[in-house]
Amino acid sequence: MFKNSKSIALALTLAGSLAVSGAQAASASFDFYKNGGGLGDSSSTLLSFTSNGVGVTITPVSTSDSAKVTYRWDGIGVSTGFLEAGELNSSLLNSPGDALLLSFSEAVTLDKIAFSQWENGLFGALDKATITTGGQTYALSNSLNDNGLLVKTFSLGSVIPAGQFFLLQATGDVSAFRLAGLNVTTVAAVPEASTVAMFGLGLLGVATVARRRIKG
């Protein structure tokens, strides 16, 4: 199990209820490919980015206590030690694979996600990944990617529901890739159930007072 599995599980469970909050809808794009990373990996406990008023914090999730989030010119990954490459890795010896927790400042829909070093393979995808939010896990179908030369972009549309926390995890026996970009749209404000109920009770009270006045 992941070392911080309790906090991750709580965040992903809350994601479903948080999906109804937010300000006026806005789009944000996060480009991690050739846009800030150096020639070699820099390692840290978290990375934070802001685009069009939307913030995202990226933290590593791994079976190792020493896991760090890595960032270089071709994107973001995870490293659990000196000898491990800084990609999101999954293999027979590393299962479940490395993962990144994407924590947004508000609820968003995950419109697109891009990867570098993603290998499609001749007979099916070599690299595989899942995204978990709201307590549900969704496998990324290779039919959703654009088969780009250097960066593969998956158009998710309405495939994955809106949320504030998304767990991106490498799966399979030979996966090794990096997160290269994200495109998201914030969720427009929707009244919560309690707000709707209070509004309904208010209308009922106004109607009651008006009826009494008419009878009087």
LOKEDO-583559 format. One line per 4 residues: number of its first residue (from 1); their letters; for each residue x, y, z negated of N, C-alpha, C. Coordinates in steps of 0.2 Angstrom, whole numbers, plus 5000, padded with zeros to 4 digits. Layout:
NUM) a) X Y Z X Y Z X Y Z ~ ...;
This chain:
1) mfkn) 5004 4994 5000 5000 5000 5000 5004 5006 5000 ~ 5002 5012 5002 5005 5018 5002 5006 5020 4995 ~ 5012 5023 4994 5014 5026 4987 5009 5031 4984 ~ 5006 5035 4989 5001 5040 4987 4994 5039 4990;
5) sksi) 4992 5032 4989 4986 5030 4992 4980 5033 4989 ~ 4980 5034 4982 4975 5037 4979 4973 5044 4981 ~ 4978 5048 4982 4977 5055 4984 4975 5055 4992 ~ 4978 5050 4996 4976 5050 5003 4969 5048 5003;
9) alal) 4967 5043 5000 4960 5040 5000 4955 5045 4998 ~ 4956 5049 4993 4952 5054 4990 4951 5060 4996 ~ 4957 5062 4999 4956 5067 5004 4952 5065 5010 ~ 4953 5058 5012 4950 5056 5018 4942 5055 5016;
13) tlag) 4940 5053 5010 4933 5052 5008 4930 5059 5008 ~ 4933 5064 5006 4930 5071 5005 4930 5074 5012 ~ 4933 5071 5017 4933 5074 5024 4926 5075 5027 ~ 4923 5069 5025 4916 5069 5028 4911 5075 5026;
17) slav) 4912 5076 5019 4907 5081 5016 4910 5088 5018 ~ 4916 5089 5019 4919 5095 5021 4918 5097 5028 ~ 4915 5093 5032 4915 5094 5039 4909 5099 5041 ~ 4905 5101 5036 4900 5106 5037 4901 5113 5035;
21) sgaq) 4907 5114 5032 4909 5120 5030 4914 5124 5036 ~ 4914 5130 5035 4919 5133 5040 4916 5140 5042 ~ 4920 5144 5046 4918 5151 5048 4916 5150 5055 ~ 4915 5155 5059 4913 5155 5066 4918 5151 5070;
25) aasa) 4916 5147 5074 4920 5142 5078 4926 5146 5082 ~ 4932 5143 5081 4938 5146 5085 4942 5140 5087 ~ 4946 5141 5092 4950 5136 5095 4957 5138 5093 ~ 4961 5132 5091 4968 5133 5089 4972 5128 5093;
29) sfdf) 4978 5130 5095 4983 5125 5098 4990 5125 5094 ~ 4992 5119 5093 4999 5118 5089 5003 5114 5094 ~ 5009 5117 5096 5013 5114 5101 5020 5113 5097 ~ 5022 5106 5096 5028 5104 5093 5033 5102 5098;
33) ykng) 5032 5102 5104 5036 5100 5109 5040 5105 5112 ~ 5047 5105 5111 5051 5111 5113 5049 5118 5111 ~ 5046 5118 5105 5044 5124 5102 5045 5125 5095 ~ 5051 5125 5093 5053 5126 5086 5058 5121 5083;
37) gglg) 5057 5115 5085 5062 5110 5082 5069 5110 5085 ~ 5074 5108 5082 5081 5109 5084 5083 5103 5088 ~ 5089 5102 5090 5092 5097 5093 5092 5090 5089 ~ 5093 5091 5083 5093 5086 5078 5087 5086 5073;
41) dsss) 5086 5081 5070 5080 5081 5065 5082 5085 5059 ~ 5077 5089 5057 5077 5092 5050 5072 5088 5046 ~ 5073 5087 5040 5068 5083 5036 5066 5087 5030 ~ 5060 5086 5028 5057 5090 5023 5051 5086 5020;
45) tlls) 5048 5088 5014 5042 5085 5011 5036 5087 5015 ~ 5036 5092 5018 5030 5095 5022 5032 5100 5027 ~ 5027 5101 5032 5028 5106 5037 5021 5110 5037 ~ 5021 5116 5038 5015 5120 5039 5016 5125 5045;
49) ftsn) 5010 5125 5048 5009 5129 5054 5003 5133 5054 ~ 5003 5139 5058 4996 5142 5058 4995 5144 5066 ~ 4989 5144 5068 4988 5146 5075 4981 5149 5075 ~ 4980 5155 5077 4973 5158 5078 4969 5158 5071;
53) gvgv) 4973 5159 5066 4970 5159 5059 4968 5152 5056 ~ 4970 5147 5060 4969 5140 5057 4976 5137 5055 ~ 4976 5135 5049 4982 5132 5046 4982 5124 5046 ~ 4988 5121 5047 4988 5114 5046 4995 5112 5042;
57) titp) 4994 5108 5037 5000 5106 5034 5001 5098 5035 ~ 5007 5096 5037 5009 5089 5039 5013 5086 5034 ~ 5011 5081 5031 5015 5077 5026 5016 5070 5028 ~ 5021 5067 5026 5023 5060 5027 5019 5055 5023;
61) vsts) 5017 5049 5026 5014 5044 5022 5017 5038 5023 ~ 5020 5034 5018 5024 5028 5020 5024 5024 5014 ~ 5026 5018 5015 5027 5013 5009 5034 5015 5005 ~ 5038 5020 5008 5044 5022 5004 5043 5028 5000;
65) dsak) 5046 5028 4994 5046 5034 4990 5050 5040 4993 ~ 5055 5038 4998 5060 5043 5001 5058 5045 5007 ~ 5051 5044 5009 5049 5046 5016 5049 5054 5016 ~ 5051 5056 5022 5051 5063 5024 5048 5064 5031;
69) vtyr) 5045 5070 5032 5043 5072 5038 5049 5075 5042 ~ 5050 5073 5048 5055 5075 5052 5053 5079 5058 ~ 5057 5084 5060 5055 5088 5066 5061 5090 5070 ~ 5061 5089 5076 5066 5091 5081 5062 5093 5088;
73) wdgi) 5066 5094 5093 5064 5097 5099 5058 5093 5102 ~ 5058 5087 5101 5052 5083 5105 5047 5081 5100 ~ 5046 5084 5094 5040 5083 5090 5042 5081 5083 ~ 5036 5078 5080 5036 5077 5073 5036 5070 5071;
77) gvst) 5039 5067 5066 5039 5060 5065 5040 5059 5057 ~ 5042 5053 5055 5043 5051 5048 5050 5047 5048 ~ 5054 5049 5043 5060 5045 5041 5060 5042 5034 ~ 5061 5036 5033 5061 5033 5026 5068 5032 5024;
81) gfle) 5073 5034 5028 5080 5033 5026 5085 5035 5031 ~ 5092 5035 5029 5097 5037 5034 5097 5033 5040 ~ 5096 5027 5040 5097 5023 5046 5090 5022 5050 ~ 5085 5025 5048 5079 5024 5052 5078 5030 5056;
85) agel) 5076 5029 5063 5074 5034 5067 5068 5038 5065 ~ 5068 5045 5067 5063 5049 5064 5056 5049 5068 ~ 5055 5043 5071 5048 5043 5074 5043 5040 5069 ~ 5037 5040 5072 5031 5036 5069 5032 5029 5071;
89) nssl) 5035 5025 5066 5037 5018 5068 5032 5013 5065 ~ 5030 5008 5069 5027 5002 5067 5030 4996 5070 ~ 5031 4990 5066 5033 4984 5068 5031 4978 5064 ~ 5033 4973 5066 5032 4967 5062 5035 4967 5055;
93) lnsp) 5041 4971 5054 5044 4972 5048 5042 4979 5044 ~ 5038 4983 5048 5036 4989 5045 5028 4990 5046 ~ 5024 4986 5042 5017 4986 5043 5014 4987 5036 ~ 5009 4991 5035 5007 4996 5040 5012 5001 5042;
97) gdal) 5012 5004 5047 5017 5009 5050 5017 5015 5047 ~ 5022 5019 5049 5022 5026 5046 5016 5030 5048 ~ 5015 5035 5044 5009 5039 5045 5010 5047 5043 ~ 5006 5051 5046 5006 5058 5045 4999 5060 5043;
101) llsf) 4999 5064 5037 4992 5067 5035 4992 5074 5037 ~ 4987 5075 5041 4986 5082 5044 4980 5085 5040 ~ 4982 5090 5036 4977 5094 5032 4976 5101 5034 ~ 4970 5102 5037 4969 5109 5040 4965 5113 5034;
105) seav) 4966 5120 5035 4964 5125 5031 4956 5125 5031 ~ 4953 5122 5036 4946 5122 5036 4944 5116 5041 ~ 4937 5114 5041 4935 5108 5044 4936 5110 5052 ~ 4938 5105 5056 4939 5106 5063 4937 5099 5067;
109) tldk) 4936 5100 5073 4936 5094 5077 4942 5093 5081 ~ 4945 5087 5081 4951 5086 5084 4950 5085 5092 ~ 4951 5090 5096 4949 5090 5103 4955 5086 5107 ~ 4961 5087 5105 4966 5084 5109 4972 5082 5104;
113) iafs) 4976 5077 5106 4982 5075 5102 4987 5073 5107 ~ 4993 5075 5106 4998 5074 5111 5004 5070 5108 ~ 5008 5066 5111 5013 5062 5109 5019 5062 5114 ~ 5025 5063 5111 5031 5061 5115 5034 5054 5114;
117) qwen) 5037 5052 5118 5040 5045 5118 5035 5039 5118 ~ 5029 5041 5120 5023 5036 5120 5024 5032 5126 ~ 5024 5025 5125 5025 5021 5131 5019 5017 5132 ~ 5016 5018 5139 5010 5015 5141 5011 5007 5142;
121) glfg) 5017 5006 5145 5018 4999 5147 5015 4997 5153 ~ 5017 4991 5157 5014 4989 5163 5008 4985 5162 ~ 5008 4982 5156 5002 4977 5155 4998 4979 5149 ~ 4998 4986 5147 4995 4988 5141 4999 4992 5137;
125) aldk) 4996 4996 5133 5000 5001 5129 5005 4998 5124 ~ 5011 5000 5124 5016 4997 5119 5015 5001 5113 ~ 5014 5007 5113 5013 5011 5107 5006 5011 5106 ~ 5004 5011 5099 4997 5011 5097 4997 5015 5091;
129) atit) 4991 5018 5090 4990 5022 5084 4982 5023 5082 ~ 4981 5024 5076 4974 5025 5074 4974 5032 5070 ~ 4968 5035 5070 4966 5041 5066 4960 5039 5061 ~ 4962 5041 5055 4957 5040 5050 4954 5047 5047;
133) tggq) 4947 5047 5046 4944 5053 5043 4938 5051 5041 ~ 4935 5054 5035 4929 5053 5033 4928 5046 5031 ~ 4933 5042 5029 4933 5035 5027 4932 5030 5033 ~ 4933 5033 5039 4932 5029 5045 4939 5029 5049;
137) tyal) 4941 5023 5052 4947 5023 5056 4945 5022 5063 ~ 4948 5026 5068 4947 5025 5075 4954 5024 5079 ~ 4954 5018 5083 4959 5017 5087 4960 5021 5093 ~ 4965 5024 5094 4966 5028 5100 4967 5024 5107;
141) snsl) 4961 5024 5111 4961 5020 5117 4966 5023 5122 ~ 4970 5019 5125 4975 5022 5130 4971 5025 5136 ~ 4965 5023 5137 4961 5026 5143 4959 5033 5142 ~ 4961 5036 5136 4959 5043 5134 4965 5047 5136;
145) ndng) 4971 5044 5137 4977 5049 5138 4978 5050 5146 ~ 4981 5056 5147 4982 5059 5154 4988 5056 5158 ~ 4992 5051 5154 4997 5048 5158 5003 5053 5160 ~ 5004 5058 5156 5009 5063 5157 5016 5060 5158;
149) llvk) 5020 5063 5161 5027 5061 5162 5031 5060 5155 ~ 5031 5066 5152 5035 5067 5146 5031 5067 5140 ~ 5025 5070 5140 5020 5070 5135 5014 5067 5137 ~ 5011 5063 5133 5005 5060 5134 4999 5063 5129;
153) tfsl) 4994 5066 5132 4989 5069 5129 4982 5066 5129 ~ 4980 5064 5123 4973 5061 5122 4968 5066 5121 ~ 4963 5066 5126 4957 5070 5125 4952 5066 5121 ~ 4950 5069 5115 4946 5065 5110 4939 5067 5111;
157) gsvi) 4938 5074 5112 4931 5076 5113 4927 5075 5107 ~ 4921 5071 5107 4917 5069 5102 4918 5062 5099 ~ 4924 5059 5101 4926 5052 5099 4927 5052 5091 ~ 4930 5057 5089 4932 5057 5081 4928 5063 5078;
161) pagq) 4924 5062 5073 4920 5067 5070 4924 5072 5066 ~ 4921 5078 5065 4925 5084 5062 4927 5082 5055 ~ 4932 5085 5053 4934 5084 5046 4940 5089 5044 ~ 4942 5089 5038 4948 5093 5036 4954 5089 5035;
165) ffll) 4954 5083 5035 4960 5079 5034 4959 5073 5039 ~ 4965 5072 5042 4966 5066 5047 4972 5063 5046 ~ 4972 5056 5045 4978 5052 5044 4979 5049 5051 ~ 4985 5051 5054 4988 5048 5060 4993 5043 5058;
169) qatg) 4991 5036 5060 4996 5031 5058 4998 5027 5065 ~ 5004 5025 5065 5007 5020 5070 5005 5013 5068 ~ 5003 5010 5073 5001 5003 5072 5004 4998 5078 ~ 5003 4992 5077 5006 4987 5082 5013 4985 5080;
173) dvsa) 5016 4981 5085 5022 4978 5083 5028 4982 5086 ~ 5028 4986 5090 5034 4990 5093 5033 4997 5094 ~ 5029 5000 5090 5027 5007 5091 5033 5012 5088 ~ 5034 5017 5092 5039 5022 5090 5038 5028 5094;
177) frla) 5035 5033 5091 5033 5040 5095 5033 5045 5090 ~ 5032 5051 5093 5032 5058 5089 5025 5062 5091 ~ 5023 5065 5086 5017 5070 5087 5020 5076 5090 ~ 5017 5077 5096 5020 5083 5101 5015 5089 5101;
181) glnv) 5009 5088 5099 5004 5094 5099 4997 5092 5097 ~ 4993 5097 5095 4986 5097 5093 4982 5102 5096 ~ 4976 5101 5098 4971 5106 5100 4965 5105 5095 ~ 4963 5110 5092 4957 5109 5087 4952 5115 5088;
185) ttva) 4946 5114 5086 4941 5119 5086 4938 5119 5079 ~ 4937 5125 5076 4934 5125 5069 4927 5124 5070 ~ 4924 5121 5064 4917 5120 5064 4913 5126 5062 ~ 4908 5128 5065 4904 5133 5064 4900 5132 5057;
189) avpe) 4899 5137 5053 4895 5136 5047 4889 5133 5048 ~ 4887 5128 5043 4881 5125 5043 4879 5124 5036 ~ 4872 5127 5034 4870 5126 5027 4871 5119 5024 ~ 4873 5119 5018 4873 5112 5015 4866 5111 5013;
193) astv) 4865 5104 5011 4859 5102 5009 4856 5106 5003 ~ 4860 5107 4998 4858 5111 4992 4856 5118 4994 ~ 4859 5121 4999 4857 5128 5001 4851 5128 5005 ~ 4850 5123 5009 4843 5122 5012 4838 5121 5008;
197) amfg) 4839 5117 5002 4834 5115 4998 4832 5122 4994 ~ 4837 5126 4992 4835 5132 4988 4832 5137 4992 ~ 4834 5137 4999 4830 5142 5003 4823 5140 5004 ~ 4822 5133 5005 4815 5131 5005 4811 5132 4999;
201) lgll) 4814 5131 4993 4810 5133 4987 4808 5140 4987 ~ 4813 5145 4989 4812 5152 4989 4806 5154 4994 ~ 4806 5151 5000 4800 5152 5004 4794 5149 5001 ~ 4794 5144 4997 4788 5141 4994 4785 5146 4989;
205) gvat) 4790 5149 4985 4788 5154 4980 4785 5160 4983 ~ 4788 5163 4988 4785 5168 4992 4778 5167 4994 ~ 4777 5161 4997 4771 5159 5000 4765 5159 4994 ~ 4768 5156 4988 4763 5156 4982 4761 5163 4980;
209) varr) 4766 5167 4979 4764 5174 4977 4760 5177 4982 ~ 4761 5177 4988 4757 5180 4993 4750 5177 4993 ~ 4749 5171 4992 4742 5168 4992 4738 5170 4986 ~ 4742 5171 4980 4738 5174 4974 4736 5181 4975;
213) rikg) 4740 5185 4978 4738 5192 4980 4732 5192 4984 ~ 4732 5188 4989 4726 5188 4994 4720 5186 4990 ~ 4720 5181 4986 4714 5179 4982 4712 5184 4977 ~ 4717 5188 4974 4716 5193 4969 4713 5199 4973;
